Amino acid sequence: MKDGVPGHLIADVAALSHSHQIVLVHGGGDVVTDYATRLGKEQRFVVSPKGIRSRYTDMETAEIYQMVMSGLLAKRLVASLRKAGLKGVSLSGTDGALIQGKRKTKLVVVDERGRKVAIEGGYTGKVSGVDSELLEELLAHGYLPVVSPVAAGESGEPLNIDGDRAAASIAAGARADSVVFLTNVEGLELEGKLASHLTPAEASSNLPKIGFGMQKKVMAAAEAVEAGVKEAIICSGKNGAPLTQALAHELCTVISQQ
């Protein structure tokens, strides 16, 4: 989102909004890093034993993260939706206790020598619950919620949570039919071919073969389906009508029980 919201995506959302209720969950970690650097706050990234890279979030970083995600990027999306005639409303997971998170007290990471070490968890969280009441009220009145991946900790503190996990949790909590994960490729490739359909078990069993960026989306997609969402779809956001194509199961990976 550094260069703005793609117009073709907003147009697709506008077209689908006539027949679907839509909730947008956005990311923007690169923009957070950019603004943190401008503010003189060096960003630290850690790698888990499973090879998953994530931002280490102390309190100052958590505040910058919330400021950029909720105060800049979500508002930018709402402005783009407004131009398309849609009534967007920006929320973070802290609003209405939409996303509740549990702060990680310890993180196990791999250091530069390849050793596993435990460090303080900081203000990184794992989703512990979703209250979809506010979303449902907004949707019922014709609004399109735009959600930032910031969770409310047990003491009310903002927590940095993974955007894909946030989308999966909201989809499950809102009993959505579909959750779509947009990326820069057409879906998950296995053995050089696009995997058009996988069950959650098949998706999970292939995680060791998948690169870091896609791995997080596949994990979130499998979790969403296991939590009751009918289907999770991974597709490219670069196509002309990415959401419409995804819901038609064109050029994408669908994860479902059947």
Phi, psi and omega in degrees: 000008182299324183261017179102174182273126181302131182296324181293329178290316179297320179296322179292318177300316180298318180294318182287335185296343178287338184235353183226149167270127189237137170239127177260128173245120187253160173249208180138032182300328179295326179288323175301314180298318180299311181290324177298319178296318178299327181275002178081017180255103180293135182266139180245135178240141182236159181238129179282165176302337178274001177089011181272123182267135180212163180282133172277126189244103170273182185299316181297318178294322178300321179292320178294318179302312180295319181299313183287313182296306187274327186269339182242298189292317179297319180292326178296318178296316180299320179297319179294321178295322180298320179297333180270007177085015182255148181264084179280146176227124181269136178225153163252171179296345179281340182284126180062021183055036183303309178240117176262138182231155175249124182292135178279115182286328179224147174237135173261121183231167178257124182277182185295344177264004179084013181266147174278127179226151177260133177232166177299142185287339181065219182245043171263140184228164173244137181298127179248345180186158178227132174246105187271007185302314181295318178301314183295323177295315180296315180298320181296335181257016173085013178268155178246106182289138174242115190250129174271141182280066175236125182258157174270119178287173184296336178255013178089359182285147178286138180237137174283120176236155180295132183297322180292320177295322178298315180298318179297317182292319179294318179301317179292316182294329181268003180056047181288151174284322184219148169231132184244129177252115180270137178218195183258008176230168188284352179155201181272125176261131174233127181055039175080005181233148177293125177277109185283329180209138176218150168277164177303322180295318179294320179298314181295321182291338180267000183306320180298340182269356190256141178292164188307306186299315180288329182303317182294323179290320179295319178299313181295320180297315179297319180297320181298314181293319178296336179271001174118352176290136185297320180206147174239134188234132176247126184208172178279138175273001183273343182293162185301317178226075191298320182287318178299315179295320180297316181292338175270003179062040178255130176050059183200173172249124179254130175246119180206170181285339182241000000 
